[in-house]
């Protein structure tokens, strides 16, 4: 028996995301946006996304395409293809919707969606985020979510590599 779709958020095309954003705005709901590769989902991601969702009434996640992840992280990334990464994100209670994007950073998405809040990890500085100027220009806020130390895809990959390389 397949998993019922009502238990998942939705992966949206741009026109659907714009309609969703407009509907939320018309209801005076605060829209939060964040983005990332979310290649190997882990507790750091779960904490980050829950924190982001708590900043408003709905969370839209911009998900890097496979080509974009490869461009950012190098081969063999992503380890998990886009459709599976999107499905996993949509299964999280904190995520209301997912939209894919091809670029390295989400400026184009932010220009169109204009969320009330854009969240990034506190690993970054707001001044270093190329998308921050877009968000602040239309009156949105940029907030930095606490970073969970030792919980990153890179950390997990290194632990797996170390485990298998030590086995000879």
Helices and strands as residue ranges (DSSP letters): G 5-7, E 10-12, H 14-26, E 31-36, H 43-53, E 58-64, H 66-73, H 82-90, E 97-101, H 107-113, E 117-121, G 126-128, H 132-137, E 141-145, H 153-166
